[in-house]
Amino acid sequence: MTLQFSARLADRDVDVDLNLASGETLALLGPNGAGKSTVLGVLAGLIRPDSGRATLAEDTLFDLPTTWLAPHRRAIALLAQDALLFPHLTVRRNVEFAPRSSGATRAQAGAKADEWLERTGVRPLAERRPGGLSGGQAQRVAIARALAAEPELILLDEPLASLDVAVAGELRGMLAEVLVGRTAIVVTHDALDAYLLADRVAVLHRGRVVEEGPTREVLTHPRHPFTAELTGLSLLTGVRTAGGLVTDDGLALGGTPAVPIPAGRAVTAVVRPSAVMLRTGVGPDGGAGIAAVVTALEPRDDLVRVRTDRLTALVPAAVVAELRLTIGARVTLSVPRGDVRIAPA
C-alpha cells in the first residue's frame, strides 16, 4: 500500500483507518460534519490528531506521540474549493511555483508548468493573472499547480462544489484524465464524482468509516442510509423470507438475492426509484401493492422524485400532474421482484 493511515481526534470524535494503493483514487463520502475534511487536514499536516500513524510510500508522516512530519516536507498536495492562486503572479508563474518549491531550476519549473497547463487546458491563459480568470479556469490552474509538484498523494476537497453544472462537468472530465495512475483522495457529495473519478469509495459517518469498497459495488448496493440517499436509492433492512424479505416495519417484498441466504437471516434490500410503479389510492381491501403516503415531491428536470413513507419513486412530471399528486396523498406502490436486490446485512 502507498498510504496507510490511522488517526483519532477526541474533540472532533473522529477515529478513521484508511489504506490506499499506489495509483488508486479513493472517494471519501459522508454528510457534513462526518470528518472528511478533518482526514484531509491530518494528511496534509494542518491538523494534529491525538494519536495515530500514517505512512506514505517510504515516508512516515506521523507516528504519535513521537513523530510529526511538517506539512512542507510531505509529498502531498491539497486542493480546496477555493483555488487560492497567488494574485500577483501570472498563471504560468503560479504553476511554476510548485516545482520551484521542490528545488527545480527555473528551466525545469517552466517546462513542468507548460506541460501541466497544456494537460489541464489552460495554456492560452499562461500570461493572465488570477483576477482575470473565471471560477472554472482558476480551478484548472490550481489543479495544474498541484500536479506540477509531482506529489505522491493529491487531496481534493470538493473541487467542483463551487462551480456551475456545465463548468463542473467539463472539469470532472479533465480530472478523470489527469488522475489516471495517480494516488488521490477526493472528498465529494456527488455520486457522479465518485463514479467517474474513484476506484474505491469510503463512507464516513460520525467520524467512522461505515462502509468501504469498489465504487460501483458500494454505490449500487449501499449498506448505509447516507450512501443510499446520495445515490438516490431506497435502502431497506429486514429479515429474509422464502419469497423475499420482511422489513423492520413489516413491509413484505418479493426478491431473489444474488447469493443464497437462509430464511430468518438479517438482510438489506436496495430498490431503484425508477423501478417503483405508482398509482393513486388503494383497493377496497388494501389491494395488491404497498399502501403509502406521499411525503415530498422533488422535481429533477422532466422527472419528479416522489418520496413516500415506504419507498421512493421516480416518475415523469406528466404522471405527477395526471395523478394530481400532492404531499399527503395516499398512493399504492409496486416493485417487480427482479428489481429488489437483497444482500446479507
Residue pairs with C-beta under 8 A, 6 or more apart in sequence:
1 19
1 20
1 21
1 22
2 20
2 21
2 22
2 23
2 24
2 56
2 57
2 152
2 153
2 183
3 18
3 19
3 20
3 54
3 55
3 56
3 153
3 183
4 18
4 19
4 53
4 54
4 55
5 16
5 17
5 18
5 19
5 20
5 39
5 42
5 43
5 52
5 54
6 16
6 17
6 18
6 52
6 53
6 54
7 14
7 15
7 16
7 39
7 42
7 49
7 51
7 52
7 54
8 14
8 15
8 16
8 49
8 50
8 51
8 52
9 15
9 38
9 42
9 47
9 49
9 50
9 207
10 50
12 35
12 38
12 207
13 35
13 206
13 207
14 35
14 38
14 39
14 49
14 207
15 207
15 208
16 35
16 39
16 204
16 207
16 208
16 209
17 209
18 26
18 39
18 202
18 209
20 26
20 153
20 183
20 185
21 183
22 57
22 183
23 181
23 182
23 183
24 183
24 184
24 199
24 200
25 179
25 182
25 183
25 184
25 185
25 186
25 197
25 198
25 199
25 200
26 184
26 185
26 186
26 198
26 199
26 200
26 201
26 202
27 185
27 186
27 187
27 188
27 193
27 194
27 197
27 198
27 200
27 201
27 202
27 215
28 36
28 39
28 40
28 185
28 186
28 187
28 188
28 202
28 204
29 36
29 187
29 188
29 189
29 194
29 201
29 202
29 203
29 204
29 226
29 227
29 230
30 36
30 203
30 204
30 205
30 226
31 205
31 226
34 204
34 205
34 206
34 207
35 204
35 206
35 207
35 208
36 157
36 187
36 204
37 157
37 187
38 47
38 207
39 185
39 204
40 78
40 155
40 157
40 185
40 187
41 47
42 48
42 49
42 52
42 54
43 54
43 61
43 74
43 76
43 78
43 153
43 155
43 185
44 71
44 74
44 76
44 78
44 155
45 61
45 68
45 69
45 70
45 71
45 74
45 76
46 71
46 78
48 62
48 64
48 68
49 62
49 64
50 64
51 64
51 65
52 62
52 64
53 60
53 62
53 63
53 64
54 60
54 61
54 62
54 63
55 61
56 74
56 75
56 76
56 152
56 153
57 75
57 152
59 69
59 74
59 75
59 152
60 67
60 69
61 69
61 74
62 68
62 69
72 101
75 151
75 152
75 153
76 151
76 152
76 153
76 154
76 155
77 98
77 146
77 147
77 149
77 151
77 153
77 154
77 155
78 146
78 155
78 157
79 142
79 143
79 146
79 154
79 155
79 156
79 157
79 159
80 157
80 158
80 159
81 157
81 158
81 159
81 161
81 162
82 162
83 130
83 135
83 138
83 139
83 141
83 142
84 142
85 91
85 94
85 130
85 133
85 138
85 141
85 142
85 145
86 93
86 94
86 97
86 130
87 129
87 130
87 131
88 129
89 97
89 129
89 130
90 126
90 127
90 128
90 129
91 117
91 122
91 125
91 126
91 127
91 128
91 129
91 130
91 133
91 141
92 110
92 113
92 114
92 117
92 126
92 127
94 130
94 141
94 145
95 112
95 113
95 116
95 117
95 141
95 144
95 145
95 148
96 106
96 109
96 110
96 112
96 113
96 148
97 109
97 145
98 109
98 112
98 145
98 146
98 148
98 149
99 108
99 109
99 112
99 113
99 148
99 149
99 150
100 106
100 109
101 149
102 149
102 150
104 112
109 148
112 148
112 150
113 126
113 144
113 148
114 123
114 126
115 148
116 144
116 145
116 147
116 148
117 123
117 125
117 126
117 141
117 144
119 144
119 147
119 177
119 178
120 140
120 141
120 143
120 144
120 147
120 174
120 178
121 140
121 174
122 137
122 140
122 141
122 144
125 133
125 137
125 141
130 138
130 141
133 141
134 167
135 162
135 163
135 167
136 163
136 167
136 168
136 170
136 171
139 159
139 160
139 163
139 171
140 171
140 174
143 159
143 174
143 175
143 178
146 154
147 154
147 178
147 182
152 183
153 183
153 184
153 185
154 179
154 182
154 183
154 184
154 185
155 184
155 185
155 187
156 175
156 184
156 185
156 186
156 187
157 187
158 187
158 188
158 189
159 171
159 175
159 186
160 168
160 171
160 172
160 188
160 190
160 193
161 188
161 189
163 171
172 192
172 193
172 196
172 197
173 196
175 197
176 196
176 197
179 197
184 197
186 193
186 194
186 197
186 198
188 194
188 197
189 230
191 219
191 230
191 231
191 232
194 201
194 215
194 219
195 215
195 216
195 219
198 215
199 214
199 215
200 212
200 213
200 214
200 215
200 218
201 211
201 212
201 213
201 214
201 215
201 218
201 219
202 209
202 211
202 212
203 209
203 210
203 211
203 212
203 218
203 222
203 224
203 226
203 227
204 210
205 224
205 226
210 223
210 224
210 226
211 218
211 222
211 223
211 224
211 227
212 218
218 227
219 227
219 230
219 231
220 231
220 270
221 268
221 270
221 341
221 343
222 228
222 230
222 231
222 233
222 235
222 270
223 235
223 268
223 343
223 345
224 235
225 235
227 235
228 234
228 235
228 270
232 273
232 305
232 312
232 314
233 270
233 271
233 272
233 273
234 270
234 271
234 272
234 273
234 276
234 311
234 312
235 268
235 269
235 270
236 245
236 247
236 251
236 253
236 268
236 269
236 270
236 271
237 247
237 248
237 266
237 267
237 268
237 269
237 345
238 245
238 246
238 247
238 248
238 251
238 266
238 267
238 268
238 269
239 245
239 246
239 264
239 265
239 266
239 267
240 257
240 261
240 262
240 263
240 264
240 265
240 266
240 267
240 342
241 252
241 263
242 263
243 252
243 254
244 252
244 253
244 254
244 255
244 256
244 269
244 337
244 340
244 342
245 252
245 253
245 255
245 267
245 269
245 340
245 342
246 252
246 253
247 253
247 269
251 290
251 310
253 269
253 271
253 335
253 340
254 337
254 340
255 269
255 337
255 338
255 340
255 341
255 342
256 337
256 338
256 342
257 267
257 341
257 342
257 343
257 344
258 341
258 342
258 343
259 343
259 344
261 267
261 342
261 343
261 344
265 344
265 345
266 344
266 345
267 342
267 343
267 344
267 345
268 342
268 343
268 344
268 345
269 340
269 341
269 342
269 343
270 340
270 341
270 343
271 311
271 335
271 339
271 340
271 341
272 314
272 339
273 305
273 311
273 312
273 313
273 314
274 314
275 335
275 336
275 339
276 311
276 312
276 313
276 314
276 333
276 334
276 335
277 313
277 333
277 334
277 335
278 306
278 313
278 315
278 319
278 323
278 331
278 332
278 333
279 289
279 323
279 331
279 332
280 323
280 324
280 325
280 329
280 330
280 331
280 332
281 330
281 331
281 332
282 289
282 291
282 330
282 332
283 289
283 332
287 332
288 334
289 332
289 333
289 334
290 310
290 311
290 332
290 333
290 334
290 335
291 310
291 330
291 331
291 332
292 308
292 309
292 310
292 311
292 330
292 331
292 332
292 333
293 308
293 309
293 328
293 329
293 330
293 331
294 306
294 307
294 308
294 325
294 326
294 327
294 328
294 329
294 330
294 331
295 307
295 308
295 309
295 327
296 305
296 306
296 307
296 327
297 304
297 305
297 306
297 307
297 320
297 325
297 326
297 327
298 304
298 305
298 307
299 305
299 317
300 314
302 316
302 317
303 314
303 315
303 316
303 317
304 314
304 315
304 316
304 317
304 319
304 320
304 325
305 312
305 313
305 314
306 312
306 313
306 314
306 315
306 320
306 325
306 331
308 331
308 333
310 333
311 333
311 335
313 333
323 329
323 331
325 331
